[in-house]
Amino acid sequence: MNTSSASSGHPFKVVEFAFTGYPVTDLKRARAFYEGLLGLRSGTTWEHGPDKAWIEYELGGHALAITNLAEGQWKPCGDGPALALEVEDFEAAVSALRAAGVVFVIKPMDEPTCRMAVIQDPDGNSIAIHRRAGHAGHGAGEGAR
């Protein structure tokens, strides 16, 4: 992230991430996934007519937005960037996602720095489920997957 200012020769300064946005095709289905399965709580919502909206979920000082307002211009894709959600209990998250039939693009794995798996939302957008090393619920005692 560029944090340099105009005084260092750059015309502007980036100060933080504004939001991470994911396009969705079916708002009701997407909300069931993000709110029902992942347990996120919606914050700001802008409704633009029947079945069209921009919905933000506030997470640790950042926002995840889902929207179906830019259909045809912004399409869901599992091959692009992925949001990584830090979870409190990695094993519980993986178990709940498996029970719900969620597609795992990358199966749960243990690395020296973290535990991680990559899933897809109902539109095929990639989401990493993540737990940093050093937090309870990582590494020793849980074993590799």
Secondary structure, DSSP 8 states (H G I E B T S, - for coil): -----GGGT-S----S---EEEE-S-HHHHHIIIIIIS---EEEEEE-STT-EEEEEEETTEEEEEE-TTTTTS---SSS--EEEE-S-HHHHHHHHHHTT--EEEEEEE-SSEEEEEEE-TTS-EEEEEEETTSTTSSTTT---
